[in-house]
Amino acid sequence: MEETFRKLTERLLQRNSRLSVTRARTWVELLWEDFETTYAKAGHDYRGKELTEKMVTQLIDSYGTKLHEFAARNPKYKHLLDDSNDITH
């Protein structure tokens, strides 16, 4: 899993240079967990990490350039995505 998360984090950083490495990794983990949780709650059988990786990749490709704006509009996640003390890449 670590290698998969590392690849997805790098992909997100390529699309959004405004994120720190730490925040990009946080986004990858949040997207991963959210997809798997939502998929399970909808009653679908688990189809493996390949499906989740594919979906997270699609989310990164579609929305990665704007993810840094999400926390500003969603206070529920602000503490998870506050990068004011992070080192940028």
N, CA, C and O of each residue as an XYZ file, in Angstrom:
356
protein
N       0.823     -1.200      0.000
C       0.000      0.000      0.000
C       0.866      1.262      0.000
O       0.518      2.271     -0.614
N       1.980      1.185      0.690
C       2.839      2.368      0.777
C       3.283      2.824     -0.612
O       3.284      4.019     -0.904
N       3.652      1.890     -1.450
C       4.079      2.233     -2.813
C       2.928      2.857     -3.609
O       3.132      3.812     -4.358
N       1.739      2.321     -3.444
C       0.564      2.862     -4.137
C       0.288      4.285     -3.672
O       0.063      5.171     -4.497
N       0.302      4.515     -2.370
C       0.070      5.863     -1.838
C       1.169      6.822     -2.289
O       0.891      7.987     -2.573
N       2.402      6.351     -2.358
C       3.507      7.199     -2.803
C       3.291      7.619     -4.261
O       3.468      8.789     -4.600
N       2.911      6.671     -5.121
C       2.666      6.976     -6.532
C       1.522      7.974     -6.694
O       1.616      8.918     -7.478
N       0.448      7.756     -5.950
C      -0.700      8.658     -6.043
C      -0.352     10.053     -5.513
O      -0.802     11.060     -6.060
N       0.441     10.101     -4.461
C       0.882     11.394     -3.916
C       1.718     12.140     -4.940
O       1.524     13.339     -5.141
N       2.635     11.456     -5.585
C       3.450     12.086     -6.625
C       2.587     12.574     -7.788
O       2.829     13.650     -8.335
N       1.604     11.800     -8.155
C       0.698     12.192     -9.243
C      -0.046     13.474     -8.873
O      -0.181     14.381     -9.694
N      -0.522     13.540     -7.639
C      -1.229     14.733     -7.181
C      -0.290     15.938     -7.146
O      -0.683     17.036     -7.541
N       0.919     15.752     -6.689
C       1.885     16.860     -6.647
C       2.231     17.368     -8.041
O       2.520     18.553     -8.209
N       2.206     16.502     -9.030
C       2.452     16.926    -10.411
C       1.333     17.818    -10.920
O       1.559     18.687    -11.763
N       0.143     17.608    -10.415
C      -1.012     18.386    -10.859
C      -1.278     19.624    -10.005
O      -1.952     20.555    -10.446
N      -0.745     19.631     -8.780
C      -1.025     20.741     -7.878
C       0.223     21.077     -7.070
O       0.501     20.450     -6.047
N       0.958     22.056     -7.530
C       2.197     22.444     -6.861
C       1.948     23.280     -5.610
O       2.891     23.597     -4.884
N       0.711     23.636     -5.351
C       0.390     24.426     -4.162
C       0.273     23.567     -2.913
O       0.223     24.098     -1.804
N       0.229     22.254     -3.074
C       0.141     21.348     -1.934
C       1.533     20.952     -1.467
O       2.447     20.783     -2.274
N       1.683     20.808     -0.166
C       2.921     20.243      0.366
C       2.856     18.730      0.189
O       1.792     18.183     -0.100
N       3.967     18.066      0.359
C       3.996     16.610      0.255
C       3.074     16.006      1.312
O       2.342     15.057      1.033
N       3.111     16.553      2.516
C       2.274     16.044      3.599
C       0.797     16.199      3.281
O       0.021     15.270      3.504
N       0.394     17.349      2.766
C      -1.021     17.572      2.448
C      -1.458     16.725      1.261
O      -2.585     16.231      1.236
N      -0.585     16.553      0.282
C      -0.927     15.696     -0.860
C      -1.159     14.264     -0.382
O      -2.107     13.608     -0.812
N      -0.300     13.788      0.501
C      -0.465     12.427      1.050
C      -1.780     12.339      1.830
O      -2.503     11.349      1.721
N      -2.086     13.370      2.614
C      -3.343     13.398      3.364
C      -4.530     13.310      2.410
O      -5.478     12.567      2.660
N      -4.476     14.071      1.314
C      -5.552     14.033      0.322
C      -5.702     12.635     -0.262
O      -6.819     12.135     -0.397
N      -4.605     12.012     -0.603
C      -4.659     10.662     -1.176
C      -5.336      9.712     -0.197
O      -6.202      8.929     -0.588
N      -4.946      9.775      1.067
C      -5.529      8.886      2.067
C      -7.011      9.179      2.278
O      -7.809      8.252      2.419
N      -7.390     10.463      2.302
C      -8.802     10.825      2.465
C      -9.642     10.353      1.286
O     -10.728      9.804      1.472
N      -9.138     10.568      0.073
C      -9.870     10.126     -1.115
C     -10.025      8.607     -1.129
O     -11.089      8.088     -1.463
N      -8.958      7.901     -0.765
C      -8.959      6.440     -0.744
C     -10.014      5.941      0.252
O     -10.868      5.124     -0.091
N      -9.940      6.440      1.473
C     -10.860      5.987      2.514
C     -12.299      6.362      2.185
O     -13.215      5.575      2.420
N     -12.500      7.553      1.646
C     -13.845      7.995      1.310
C     -14.458      7.105      0.232
O     -15.619      6.710      0.339
N     -13.687      6.790     -0.799
C     -14.221      5.936     -1.850
C     -14.577      4.563     -1.302
O     -15.675      4.066     -1.553
N     -13.667      3.940     -0.555
C     -13.936      2.595     -0.048
C     -15.131      2.586      0.906
O     -15.939      1.658      0.874
N     -15.250      3.605      1.749
C     -16.365      3.676      2.687
C     -17.689      3.873      1.955
O     -18.673      3.192      2.240
N     -17.703      4.795      1.025
C     -18.925      5.074      0.261
C     -19.347      3.852     -0.552
O     -20.533      3.530     -0.624
N     -18.390      3.183     -1.155
C     -18.667      1.996     -1.963
C     -19.274      0.893     -1.100
O     -20.225      0.227     -1.507
N     -18.713      0.707      0.096
C     -19.223     -0.321      1.007
C     -20.616      0.039      1.532
O     -21.490     -0.825      1.608
N     -20.824      1.296      1.891
C     -22.131      1.728      2.393
C     -23.220      1.575      1.340
O     -24.392      1.391      1.670
N     -22.832      1.653      0.086
C     -23.795      1.487     -1.004
C     -24.140      0.019     -1.233
O     -24.977     -0.305     -2.075
N     -23.486     -0.870     -0.475
C     -23.799     -2.289     -0.555
C     -23.012     -3.073     -1.580
O     -23.328     -4.230     -1.855
N     -21.988     -2.454     -2.150
C     -21.181     -3.147     -3.153
C     -20.153     -4.059     -2.485
O     -19.634     -3.745     -1.414
N     -19.871     -5.169     -3.119
C     -18.813     -6.058     -2.640
C     -17.464     -5.422     -2.905
O     -17.287     -4.683     -3.874
N     -16.518     -5.718     -2.033
C     -15.158     -5.195     -2.191
C     -14.542     -5.769     -3.453
O     -14.557     -6.982     -3.662
N     -13.995     -4.895     -4.300
C     -13.418     -5.345     -5.571
C     -11.914     -5.141     -5.639
O     -11.328     -5.184     -6.721
N     -11.294     -4.920     -4.503
C      -9.851     -4.856     -4.452
C      -9.295     -3.448     -4.561
O      -9.980     -2.500     -4.945
N      -8.024     -3.357     -4.206
C      -7.372     -2.048     -4.202
C      -7.195     -1.491     -5.610
O      -7.038     -0.282     -5.779
N      -7.217     -2.348     -6.611
C      -7.051     -1.874     -7.982
C      -8.178     -0.916     -8.375
O      -7.935      0.108     -9.013
N      -9.410     -1.256     -7.990
C     -10.539     -0.380     -8.298
C     -10.409      0.941     -7.552
O     -10.631      2.009     -8.122
N     -10.047      0.862     -6.272
C      -9.895      2.089     -5.492
C      -8.781      2.948     -6.067
O      -8.937      4.165     -6.173
N      -7.670      2.345     -6.437
C      -6.564      3.099     -7.029
C      -7.015      3.768     -8.328
O      -6.671      4.922     -8.582
N      -7.768      3.064     -9.134
C      -8.263      3.624    -10.390
C      -9.159      4.833    -10.117
O      -9.040      5.859    -10.786
N     -10.051      4.714     -9.141
C     -10.966      5.807     -8.833
C     -10.229      7.012     -8.249
O     -10.526      8.148     -8.619
N      -9.281      6.788     -7.351
C      -8.514      7.890     -6.776
C      -7.685      8.569     -7.864
O      -7.563      9.794     -7.869
N      -7.125      7.806     -8.768
C      -6.382      8.372     -9.893
C      -7.291      9.267    -10.730
O      -6.887     10.359    -11.128
N      -8.505      8.817    -10.998
C      -9.449      9.628    -11.771
C      -9.812     10.915    -11.028
O      -9.927     11.975    -11.644
N      -9.993     10.826     -9.708
C     -10.300     12.023     -8.920
C      -9.139     13.006     -8.947
O      -9.346     14.213     -9.075
N      -7.929     12.499     -8.828
C      -6.740     13.355     -8.880
C      -6.641     14.023    -10.243
O      -6.377     15.222    -10.333
N      -6.850     13.252    -11.298
C      -6.756     13.809    -12.650
C      -7.843     14.853    -12.904
O      -7.607     15.844    -13.596
N      -9.024     14.630    -12.347
C     -10.141     15.550    -12.578
C     -10.121     16.774    -11.676
O     -10.428     17.879    -12.124
N      -9.760     16.589    -10.408
C      -9.907     17.663     -9.421
C      -8.618     18.059     -8.714
O      -8.629     18.960     -7.876
N      -7.526     17.410     -9.032
C      -6.264     17.649     -8.326
C      -5.794     19.087     -8.339
O      -5.196     19.551     -7.368
N      -6.051     19.797     -9.414
C      -5.575     21.186     -9.508
C      -6.308     22.121     -8.563
O      -5.827     23.222     -8.296
N      -7.464     21.709     -8.049
C      -8.290     22.573     -7.194
C      -8.418     22.074     -5.758
O      -9.104     22.708     -4.956
N      -7.785     20.971     -5.416
C      -7.977     20.404     -4.083
C      -7.554     21.344     -2.963
O      -8.141     21.302     -1.882
N      -6.557     22.187     -3.188
C      -6.107     23.104     -2.141
C      -7.191     24.110     -1.768
O      -7.131     24.703     -0.691
N      -8.174     24.312     -2.630
C      -9.261     25.248     -2.358
C     -10.379     24.621     -1.523
O     -11.228     25.334     -0.989
N     -10.381     23.319     -1.412
C     -11.452     22.603     -0.738
C     -11.567     22.961      0.740
O     -12.671     23.207      1.226
N     -10.467     22.994      1.450
C     -10.492     23.255      2.896
C     -11.071     24.625      3.210
O     -11.752     24.790      4.222
N     -10.817     25.588      2.378
C     -11.331     26.936      2.607
C     -12.862     26.957      2.589
O     -13.481     27.785      3.258
N     -13.454     26.067      1.841
C     -14.919     26.021      1.736
C     -15.550     24.978      2.648
O     -16.774     24.930      2.771
N     -14.736     24.143      3.290
C     -15.260     23.048      4.096
C     -14.559     22.977      5.449
O     -13.573     22.254      5.596
N     -15.056     23.718      6.437
C     -14.403     23.786      7.739
C     -14.249     22.436      8.433
O     -13.369     22.283      9.281
N     -15.079     21.461      8.095
C     -14.982     20.133      8.698
C     -13.601     19.507      8.476
O     -13.111     18.765      9.327
N     -12.977     19.805      7.338
C     -11.692     19.210      6.988
C     -10.513     20.174      7.160
O      -9.366     19.794      6.926
N     -10.782     21.384      7.557
C      -9.738     22.398      7.613
C      -8.544     21.968      8.456
O      -7.400     22.155      8.043
N      -8.792     21.400      9.619
C      -7.690     20.989     10.495
C      -6.838     19.878      9.876
O      -5.647     19.776     10.172
N      -7.432     19.055      9.031
C      -6.685     17.987      8.383
C      -5.830     18.495      7.221
O      -4.829     17.882      6.851
N      -6.240     19.608      6.668
C      -5.608     20.087      5.443
C      -4.880     21.413      5.624
O      -4.464     22.027      4.641
N      -4.723     21.858      6.854
C      -3.994     23.092      7.126
C      -2.505     22.841      6.883
O      -1.873     22.048      7.582
N      -1.970     23.516      5.902
C      -0.571     23.294      5.541
C       0.329     24.479      5.901
O       1.425     24.606      5.357
N      -0.110     25.319      6.785
C       0.657     26.519      7.109
C       2.018     26.217      7.715
O       2.924     27.047      7.627
N       2.185     25.050      8.327
C       3.461     24.695      8.928
C       4.234     23.647      8.138
O       5.266     23.160      8.599
N       3.751     23.302      6.969
C       4.399     22.281      6.155
C       5.505     22.870      5.296
O       5.496     24.056      4.965
N       6.431     22.038      4.954
C       7.486     22.406      4.007
C       6.982     22.084      2.614
O       6.510     20.975      2.361
N       7.079     23.036      1.719
C       6.639     22.790      0.348
C       7.711     22.034     -0.424
O       8.882     22.036     -0.044
N       7.306     21.398     -1.495
C       8.258     20.619     -2.302
C       8.851     21.449     -3.403
O       9.669     20.953     -4.177
